[in-house]
Amino acid sequence: MIPYGRQDISSSDLETLKQVLLSDFLTQGPQVPLFESNICKATDASFAVAGNSATSMLHLACLALGVKEGDLVWTSPITFVASANCARYCGADVDFIDVDAHTANLSIDALAMKLVAAEKAGRLPKVIIPVHMAGHSCDMQALSELVRPYGIKIIEDAAHAIGGRYQGRPIGCCEYSDICVFSFHPVKIITTGEGGVATTNDPALAKTIASLRSHGISKLPQELTRPEEGDWYYEQDTLGFNYRMTDLQAGLGNSQIQRLQEFVKRRNELVQRYHLFLSALDIEFIRPSEQCLSAYHLFIIRLPKELDRKLVFNAMRAAGIGVHVHYIPVYLQPYYTGLGFNQGHCPEAESYYASCLTLPLYPTLTDSEQDYVIETLAAVLDKVKRDR
Ligand SMILES: *Cc1c(COP(=O)(O)O)cnc(C)c1O
């Protein structure tokens, strides 16, 4: 099976892992701070705090911004469930902003309308979490200009997007956000096995996230509230978690990040080939806006409305091609319908979901494997159309 995405592990990744395994530290050693400084270099952010997943770091980002019971957080319905769950962990309510049909990112027009209605109703969100779907940046300038006047904080869910740019600057620089979160799950752009990082330019937010990541414990003399009792002494001042990244994970990340530009370049080359060879077919592509260089985590097409997506999906799978669907609108998950959400809440998201299909895209996908995907898709679409 040609999967829709997969990691690329090199011999230098293996060598780095071996060195870390044989070193003094499997966790809480030098690899994590080194990885954080590599992330700062790659993103232009002032601070980076690494953790055991993007989900954990989204949770801590919400906590650091003060999200709590009674608060409201907005995000996109076309995303992985973690973008919404992070607010629920804090006891907050979640609502969803409909998407733009061409980018599958949250729609700036829908956001503007929802803000007016929310202000009238007297219930504005505390935080908004835009998702850079497939690696394509949201229009962050427009988004921040809309929400900043209300004092709404911004967390970018950039799980798909490390190595991408917006207005020429790296995603993660936080020019238009408070915090940006990346994922290093194996299907994402670079991997640490499991892992995530939060970037920010705000020293207080970085400090809070770093403390919550490790039990809310500090050993730093300037942070102690009582006189130090000896060299063993530490204090826990808040209820934190063990969301730490290990040195093994960070070591892999330090090796992988050396190839970030190479990965993004190859993904973009493959996308250009898809565009070239699929342009004759009756399909649309989810595309980044002009202000954005996408890291292209996913290559997503939209099938014509009248075609049965499931027939196309099953025929591709039967031909050994691991197509996928990203994503089921989050609010249609049983957990969220249980909270009162219904079909029809975000019509564009639902029609996007009905027609989207993710084709294989990852740096080690060969041209000839991609040719097979292209030929198979053309043949399948032809057959499904004829059989109608
Ligand atoms: C993968 C993903 C996450 C969660 O990342 P983990 O590192 O697996 O916790 C969050 N948001 C989006 C959009 C994702 O694709």
The ligand as an SDF file (V2000), in Angstrom:
LIG
                    3D

 15 15  0  0  0  0  0  0  0  0999 V2000
   -1.8480   15.9670   14.3400 C   0  0  0  0  0  0  0  0  0  0  0  0
   -2.6520   17.1450   14.7400 C   0  0  0  0  0  0  0  0  0  0  0  0
   -2.7830   17.5680   16.0680 C   0  0  0  0  0  0  0  0  0  0  0  0
   -2.2850   16.7610   17.2200 C   0  0  0  0  0  0  0  0  0  0  0  0
   -0.9460   16.4860   17.1440 O   0  0  0  0  0  0  0  0  0  0  0  0
   -0.2990   15.3660   18.1110 P   0  0  0  0  0  0  0  0  0  0  0  0
    1.1470   15.7170   18.0870 O   0  0  0  0  0  0  0  0  0  0  0  0
   -0.6130   14.0580   17.4690 O   0  0  0  0  0  0  0  0  0  0  0  0
   -0.9170   15.5090   19.4470 O   0  0  0  0  0  0  0  0  0  0  0  0
   -3.4450   18.7490   16.3390 C   0  0  0  0  0  0  0  0  0  0  0  0
   -4.0060   19.4680   15.3570 N   0  0  0  0  0  0  0  0  0  0  0  0
   -3.9380   19.0850   14.0670 C   0  0  0  0  0  0  0  0  0  0  0  0
   -4.5580   19.9560   13.0270 C   0  0  0  0  0  0  0  0  0  0  0  0
   -3.2900   17.9060   13.7330 C   0  0  0  0  0  0  0  0  0  0  0  0
   -3.2630   17.4960   12.4510 O   0  0  0  0  0  0  0  0  0  0  0  0
  1  2  1  0
  2  3  1  0
  2 14  2  0
  3  4  1  0
  3 10  2  0
  4  5  1  0
  5  6  1  0
  6  7  2  0
  6  8  1  0
  6  9  1  0
 10 11  1  0
 11 12  2  0
 12 13  1  0
 12 14  1  0
 14 15  1  0
M  END
$$$$
